[in-house]
Amino acid sequence: MNLDIESIPFYWVRRELRLARTMIRGDRGEAISRVQEWLTLNGIAVAVDGQFGPATEFAVRRFQSRRRLARTGTVDRPTFDEMTEPLHRALAPPSLSPSNLSTGVVSAARQHLRERPREVGGVNRGPWVRVYMEGNDGPGYLWCAGFTSFMARQSAWHAHVELSIRPTFSCDVVSQDAQTDGRFVAEREIASGAVTMDDLPRGSFFVQRRSANDWNHIGIVISSVDEVIETIEGNTNEGGSREGYEVCRRIRNLRNKDFVRLE
């Protein structure tokens, strides 16, 4: 069962899930681009050009056939709800209520990972990117920090706890805020044994350090063993790029990584 859209506390997410009216062949605009994005994300690739032409109509009919909906070729509320079902599932309350922000972040990240969030329609574009980036997308919107911030926001929403971090699109802001608040753990503290990885709650963030005061990638730590961490990250790929195209689960070493506790 899909979420009640109006119960979602993030206005830009509600906008992604609303359908103002039935979309038909000949329509143009942003709403059609969203339909085309979701068709492509559901495995029926079409151009994301904002024009409801014959190819989009054919793709809608194919989608409706696969989902056992009436093959009208128009996008009504039931059809759009089916298209956006992955996002509804990713946003749903977890099966086990999180006890704090950190455990909730892990639950939220696992839910999103299962739905295979990825870019569509261009670099740093598509509904998943806009969800993580407060409605923004495009080449300038690297979204790894937006992803981690949104996981914290979703956790706070479902756990009914206060959000203890400032949502941001910047790895540097995450790190600097944590230093100010006493939630920052530097790599040297791990290396010296002053702090162990067991001291860091699962759901803490890692930040990839480029220089002393510059961090260029961020993700969520879901487990650690010896000298490695297992993570869920946004805006990466199978090669571990900081400018990838999807949400991935990865295994990384501790080199050049600092950490941010959420609590």
Helices and strands as residue ranges (DSSP letters): G 5-7, H 11-17, H 30-41, H 54-66, H 77-83, H 85-91, H 101-114, H 127-132, H 144-159, H 171-181, E 184-185, H 187-192, G 197-199, E 205-211, E 214-225, E 228-236, E 246-253, E 257-260
